Amino acid sequence: MALVTAERELGRRLQLVQGIHWLYGAQGDAYAALLRGYGSEPHPAYERARAAGPLWRSRLGVRVCTGYAPARRLLAARTAEGPVAQPRAALAWDEGLPDGGELPGADQVREPAARAAERALAGLRGEVDLVASVAARVPVEVLADVHGLTGTDRVRLAEACAGAAGALDAALAPPAYDDAVRLLDAVGTLRDLLGDEAARAAVVGVRAARELIAGVLHALLGDPEAAAAAVREDPALLVTETLRHDPPVKLHTFSLAEDVEAAGERVAAGEQVAVLVAAANRDPEAFTTPDRFVPDRYAAAGVPEPLVPAPHGVAVEAFARGQAEAVVAAVAGVGGLAAAGGLPTAAGGVLAAAGGAVRLGRSPVTWGLERVPARVGG
């Protein structure tokens, strides 16, 4: 009976949050509309939010930040700890887990990521989806190597990471009931495999790395000649520009532990803040031609670094960046040249785009790439 009651309560809460987002979004609240997430392309939603100002209050009771300078100030402030750090979660998937959690650094993941990328790329034939074939696969294999998992435990890890892939978005945009149950079960499996301390970091880190790798692959195929030039200059430039242009964590919510002055306003301790990272990283006051993907902008001095938050208290940049840089080297090859209409592969073929990329709906935190279609030709 207790289980049935808990299930009903979960279903009611998910429906209630969905209804509030729908109502306020329909009434013109740009933040609620973004959480509702019906559009397939996120940037019009960010533009509507930016039009409301660099820092404004949503009807959902959240201070929404779209400007680069105030976002950087808020992200650098002390945040609340414990349950109040992530208040009003639509689905509290990390309830009972220790706060924060550390991921392996870039130097620890580059070698296993390079091996995983080479294995993934070697198997590409004909029409492929680079998200499923590469971006979703590499971080899981890296995590398995780091934790020394073998045999059936590696299979269980892959299945659990797939089941928990929607966790970051589910905290703000409630999933369907069956998806919520599947997600919570997957987190339980990760706790069994990795322990409570590492489970939160695994959920957050694998998804962030997947999105950064997918974003890099999307950029590589979108303009192979420019991508090849960036790789010759420095592969890290391509990854840095992806962090700015298509960040793996596009929305970050938290509560402040101290008063902060930002955009000429006082944001009080205890207030909930939503930094629209994807909007702030394209702030025209901080970046020239912000909507263009220009990797060599970071070859010059004085360009602001892209904002990369720590969702659920987990610092993801080094873990995701190390893997993305390894994938860039494996796909394009340092010093490699763009082929006609695509990128050369180690086997002598050409990897080229095969249609437009598809983004997930109702995923306001990652607005992730669901598919990046590509074709491997001889």
C-alpha positions as CSV (number, residue, x, y, z in Angstrom):
1,M,0.0,0.0,0.0
2,A,2.8,2.4,0.8
3,L,4.4,1.7,-2.6
4,V,1.2,2.4,-4.4
5,T,0.7,5.6,-2.4
6,A,4.2,6.7,-3.3
7,E,3.7,5.9,-7.0
8,R,0.5,7.9,-7.1
9,E,2.1,10.9,-5.3
10,L,5.0,10.8,-7.8
11,G,2.5,10.8,-10.7
12,R,0.5,13.7,-9.2
13,R,3.6,15.8,-8.6
14,L,4.9,15.3,-12.2
15,Q,1.5,16.3,-13.6
16,L,1.2,19.3,-11.4
17,V,4.6,20.7,-12.4
18,Q,3.9,20.1,-16.1
19,G,0.6,22.0,-15.7
20,I,2.2,25.0,-14.0
21,H,4.9,25.2,-16.7
22,W,2.2,25.0,-19.5
23,L,0.0,27.7,-17.9
24,Y,2.7,30.2,-17.2
25,G,4.4,29.6,-20.5
26,A,1.2,30.1,-22.3
27,Q,0.8,33.4,-20.4
28,G,4.1,34.7,-21.7
29,D,6.6,33.7,-19.1
30,A,9.8,33.0,-21.1
31,Y,11.4,30.8,-18.4
32,A,8.3,28.6,-18.0
33,A,8.0,28.3,-21.8
34,L,11.6,27.1,-21.9
35,L,10.9,24.5,-19.2
36,R,7.9,23.4,-21.1
37,G,10.2,22.8,-24.0
38,Y,7.9,22.2,-27.0
39,G,10.2,23.8,-29.6
40,S,12.8,21.7,-31.5
41,E,15.3,24.5,-31.6
42,P,16.2,26.1,-28.3
43,H,17.7,29.4,-29.3
44,P,14.5,31.3,-30.0
45,A,13.5,30.5,-26.4
46,Y,16.8,32.0,-25.2
47,E,16.3,35.1,-27.3
48,R,12.9,35.6,-25.8
49,A,14.4,35.2,-22.3
50,R,17.2,37.7,-23.2
51,A,14.6,40.2,-24.4
52,A,13.3,40.3,-20.8
53,G,16.6,41.6,-19.6
54,P,20.0,40.3,-18.2
55,L,18.4,39.5,-14.8
56,W,14.6,39.2,-14.2
57,R,12.1,37.4,-12.1
58,S,10.0,34.6,-13.5
59,R,6.4,33.9,-12.3
60,L,7.8,30.6,-11.1
61,G,9.6,32.6,-8.4
62,V,13.1,32.2,-9.9
63,R,15.6,34.9,-10.8
64,V,16.5,34.3,-14.4
65,C,19.9,35.4,-15.7
66,T,20.7,35.7,-19.4
67,G,23.7,38.1,-19.5
68,Y,27.3,36.9,-19.5
69,A,28.7,39.3,-16.9
70,P,26.0,38.8,-14.3
71,A,25.9,35.0,-14.9
72,R,29.6,34.8,-14.3
73,R,29.2,36.8,-11.1
74,L,26.3,34.5,-9.9
75,L,28.1,31.3,-10.8
76,A,31.1,32.4,-8.8
77,A,29.1,33.1,-5.7
78,R,28.7,30.7,-2.8
79,T,25.7,28.5,-3.2
80,A,23.5,26.9,-0.6
81,E,24.3,23.3,0.4
82,G,22.1,20.3,1.1
83,P,18.5,20.0,0.1
84,V,18.0,23.7,-0.4
85,A,20.7,23.9,-3.1
86,Q,18.4,22.4,-5.7
87,P,14.9,23.3,-4.5
88,R,11.6,22.5,-6.1
89,A,13.0,19.6,-8.2
90,A,10.3,18.1,-10.4
91,L,12.0,14.7,-9.9
92,A,14.5,14.4,-7.0
93,W,16.5,11.6,-8.6
94,D,19.5,12.3,-6.4
95,E,17.7,12.2,-3.1
96,G,19.7,10.4,-0.5
97,L,23.0,10.7,-2.4
98,P,26.0,12.6,-0.8
99,D,26.4,16.2,-2.0
100,G,28.6,16.9,-5.0
101,G,31.0,14.1,-6.2
102,E,34.3,14.2,-8.1
103,L,34.9,13.1,-11.6
104,P,38.3,12.0,-13.0
105,G,40.3,14.9,-14.6
106,A,41.2,15.4,-18.2
107,D,44.6,13.7,-17.9
108,Q,42.9,10.6,-16.5
109,V,40.3,10.2,-19.2
110,R,42.2,11.1,-22.4
111,E,43.8,7.7,-22.9
112,P,40.7,5.6,-22.2
113,A,38.7,8.0,-24.3
114,A,41.1,7.7,-27.2
115,R,40.8,4.0,-27.1
116,A,37.0,4.1,-26.8
117,A,36.8,6.6,-29.7
118,E,39.0,4.5,-31.9
119,R,36.9,1.4,-31.3
120,A,33.7,3.3,-31.9
121,L,34.9,4.9,-35.1
122,A,36.3,1.7,-36.5
123,G,32.9,0.2,-36.5
124,L,31.2,2.9,-38.5
125,R,29.8,1.8,-41.8
126,G,27.3,3.4,-44.1
127,E,24.5,5.4,-42.5
128,V,25.2,6.0,-38.8
129,D,24.1,8.1,-35.8
130,L,27.1,9.7,-34.2
131,V,25.3,10.2,-30.9
132,A,24.5,6.5,-30.4
133,S,27.6,5.2,-32.0
134,V,30.2,7.6,-30.5
135,A,29.0,10.3,-28.1
136,A,26.8,8.1,-25.9
137,R,29.3,5.2,-26.0
138,V,32.7,6.9,-25.2
139,P,31.9,8.3,-21.7
140,V,30.4,5.0,-20.5
141,E,33.5,3.1,-21.6
142,V,35.7,5.7,-20.0
143,L,33.8,5.4,-16.7
144,A,33.9,1.6,-16.8
145,D,37.7,1.7,-17.3
146,V,38.2,4.3,-14.5
147,H,36.2,2.1,-12.1
148,G,37.8,-1.1,-13.3
149,L,34.5,-2.7,-14.3
150,T,34.5,-5.9,-16.4
151,G,32.1,-8.4,-17.9
152,T,28.4,-8.1,-17.0
153,D,29.1,-5.1,-14.8
154,R,30.2,-3.1,-17.9
155,V,26.9,-4.1,-19.5
156,R,24.9,-3.1,-16.4
157,L,26.8,0.2,-16.3
158,A,25.9,1.0,-20.0
159,E,22.3,0.1,-19.4
160,A,22.1,2.2,-16.2
161,C,23.7,5.2,-17.9
162,A,21.2,5.0,-20.7
163,G,18.4,4.8,-18.3
164,A,19.7,7.8,-16.2
165,A,20.5,9.9,-19.3
166,G,17.5,12.2,-18.7
167,A,18.2,12.9,-15.1
168,L,19.5,16.5,-15.5
169,D,16.5,17.5,-17.5
170,A,14.0,15.6,-15.3
171,A,14.9,17.7,-12.3
172,L,13.3,20.7,-14.0
173,A,11.0,19.2,-16.7
174,P,9.1,16.3,-15.3
175,P,9.2,13.2,-17.5
176,A,6.4,10.7,-18.1
177,Y,5.8,8.5,-15.2
178,D,7.3,5.3,-16.7
179,D,10.4,7.3,-17.7
180,A,10.7,8.6,-14.2
181,V,10.5,5.1,-12.7
182,R,13.1,3.8,-15.2
183,L,15.4,6.7,-14.3
184,L,15.1,6.1,-10.6
185,D,15.8,2.4,-11.1
186,A,18.9,3.3,-13.2
187,V,20.3,5.5,-10.5
188,G,19.8,2.7,-8.0
189,T,21.9,0.4,-10.3
190,L,24.6,3.0,-10.4
191,R,24.6,3.2,-6.7
192,D,25.1,-0.6,-6.6
193,L,27.9,-0.6,-9.1
194,L,29.8,2.5,-8.1
195,G,28.7,3.4,-4.6
196,D,26.6,6.4,-3.4
197,E,29.5,8.9,-3.6
198,A,30.3,8.2,-7.2
199,A,26.8,7.6,-8.5
200,R,25.8,11.3,-8.6
201,A,29.0,12.2,-10.4
202,A,28.5,9.4,-12.9
203,V,24.9,10.5,-13.8
204,V,26.0,14.1,-14.3
205,G,29.4,13.5,-15.9
206,V,28.4,10.9,-18.4
207,R,25.6,13.1,-19.7
208,A,27.7,16.3,-19.9
209,A,30.5,14.4,-21.7
210,R,28.0,12.9,-24.1
211,E,26.6,16.3,-25.0
212,L,30.0,17.9,-25.5
213,I,31.2,15.1,-27.7
214,A,27.9,15.2,-29.7
215,G,28.3,19.0,-30.1
216,V,31.9,18.7,-31.3
217,L,30.9,16.0,-33.8
218,H,28.0,18.1,-35.0
219,A,30.4,21.1,-35.5
220,L,33.0,19.0,-37.2
221,L,30.5,17.8,-39.8
222,G,28.8,21.2,-40.1
223,D,31.9,22.9,-41.6
224,P,34.7,20.3,-42.2
225,E,37.2,22.7,-43.7
226,A,36.9,25.2,-40.8
227,A,37.0,22.3,-38.4
228,A,40.2,20.8,-40.0
229,A,41.8,24.3,-39.8
230,A,40.9,24.5,-36.1
231,V,42.3,21.0,-35.5
232,R,45.6,22.0,-37.1
233,E,45.8,25.1,-35.0
234,D,44.8,23.4,-31.7
235,P,42.1,20.8,-31.2
236,A,41.2,22.4,-27.8
237,L,40.0,25.5,-29.7
238,L,37.2,23.4,-31.3
239,V,36.1,22.1,-27.9
240,T,36.2,25.5,-26.2
241,E,34.1,27.0,-28.9
242,T,31.6,24.1,-28.6
243,L,31.4,24.8,-24.9
244,R,30.4,28.4,-25.7
245,H,28.3,27.8,-28.8
246,D,26.5,24.6,-27.8
247,P,27.2,24.1,-24.1
248,P,26.4,20.6,-22.7
249,V,24.7,22.2,-19.7
250,K,22.5,25.0,-21.0
251,L,20.6,25.8,-17.9
252,H,21.8,25.8,-14.3
253,T,19.6,26.3,-11.2
254,F,20.8,26.8,-7.7
255,S,20.2,28.8,-4.5
256,L,22.6,31.4,-3.1
257,A,24.2,31.2,0.3
258,E,25.0,34.9,0.2
259,D,23.7,38.2,-1.1
260,V,25.1,39.0,-4.6
261,E,25.0,42.2,-6.6
262,A,24.5,41.4,-10.3
263,A,23.2,43.4,-13.3
264,G,22.7,46.4,-10.9
265,E,20.4,44.3,-8.6
266,R,20.6,42.6,-5.3
267,V,19.9,38.9,-5.3
268,A,19.4,37.8,-1.7
269,A,20.7,34.7,0.0
270,G,18.2,31.8,-0.3
271,E,16.8,33.0,-3.6
272,Q,16.6,30.4,-6.4
273,V,18.6,31.5,-9.5
274,A,18.4,30.1,-13.1
275,V,21.4,30.9,-15.2
276,L,20.6,30.4,-18.9
277,V,24.1,29.4,-19.8
278,A,23.3,29.0,-23.5
279,A,22.0,32.5,-23.7
280,A,24.8,34.0,-21.6
281,N,27.5,32.3,-23.8
282,R,26.0,34.1,-26.8
283,D,25.6,37.5,-25.1
284,P,26.5,40.0,-27.9
285,E,28.0,42.3,-25.2
286,A,30.6,39.7,-24.4
287,F,31.2,38.0,-27.8
288,T,31.4,39.3,-31.3
289,T,29.2,37.4,-33.9
290,P,28.0,35.3,-31.0
291,D,25.8,33.0,-33.1
292,R,28.6,32.0,-35.4
293,F,30.8,29.0,-34.6
294,V,34.3,30.4,-34.8
295,P,36.9,28.2,-33.1
296,D,39.8,30.5,-33.7
297,R,38.2,33.3,-31.7
298,Y,40.0,31.6,-28.7
299,A,43.3,31.9,-30.4
300,A,43.3,35.6,-29.5
301,A,43.8,37.0,-26.1
302,G,41.1,38.6,-24.1
303,V,38.1,36.5,-25.2
304,P,35.9,35.6,-22.3
305,E,35.9,31.9,-21.3
306,P,32.7,30.0,-21.9
307,L,30.6,29.5,-18.8
308,V,30.5,25.9,-17.6
309,P,28.5,25.3,-14.5
310,A,28.6,22.4,-12.0
311,P,25.2,20.8,-12.2
312,H,24.1,19.1,-8.9
313,G,27.5,20.2,-7.5
314,V,29.5,18.1,-9.9
315,A,32.3,19.9,-11.8
316,V,32.1,18.4,-15.3
317,E,34.4,20.5,-17.5
318,A,37.7,18.6,-17.2
319,F,36.0,15.2,-17.5
320,A,34.0,16.2,-20.6
321,R,36.7,18.3,-22.2
322,G,39.4,15.5,-22.0
323,Q,37.1,13.1,-23.8
324,A,36.0,15.5,-26.4
325,E,39.5,16.5,-27.3
326,A,40.4,12.8,-27.6
327,V,37.4,12.3,-29.9
328,V,38.5,15.3,-32.1
329,A,41.9,13.8,-32.5
330,A,40.5,10.4,-33.4
331,V,38.0,11.7,-35.9
332,A,39.9,14.4,-37.7
333,G,43.5,13.5,-36.8
334,V,45.8,16.3,-35.7
335,G,47.2,17.8,-38.9
336,G,44.5,16.1,-41.0
337,L,42.9,17.8,-44.0
338,A,39.2,18.1,-44.8
339,A,38.1,15.8,-47.6
340,A,35.6,16.9,-50.2
341,G,32.3,17.2,-48.3
342,G,33.5,15.6,-45.1
343,L,36.3,14.4,-42.9
344,P,38.8,11.7,-43.6
345,T,38.7,8.5,-41.5
346,A,41.6,6.3,-40.4
347,A,40.4,3.6,-42.8
348,G,40.6,5.9,-45.8
349,G,36.9,6.7,-46.0
350,V,35.1,10.0,-45.6
351,L,32.7,10.9,-42.7
352,A,30.0,13.3,-43.9
353,A,26.8,14.7,-42.6
354,A,23.6,12.9,-43.7
355,G,20.8,15.2,-42.8
356,G,20.0,17.6,-40.0
357,A,20.7,16.9,-36.4
358,V,17.7,16.2,-34.1
359,R,17.4,17.6,-30.6
360,L,15.5,16.1,-27.7
361,G,12.2,17.8,-26.7
362,R,11.5,18.9,-23.2
363,S,15.1,18.8,-22.1
364,P,15.7,22.4,-20.9
365,V,19.0,21.7,-19.1
366,T,20.8,19.9,-21.9
367,W,18.5,20.5,-24.9
368,G,20.5,17.5,-26.0
369,L,21.4,16.2,-29.5
370,E,19.3,13.1,-29.9
371,R,20.7,12.2,-33.3
372,V,23.6,13.4,-35.5
373,P,23.1,11.5,-38.8
374,A,26.2,10.8,-40.8
375,R,27.4,8.7,-43.6
376,V,30.7,6.9,-44.0
377,G,31.8,6.6,-47.7
378,G,34.8,5.1,-49.4
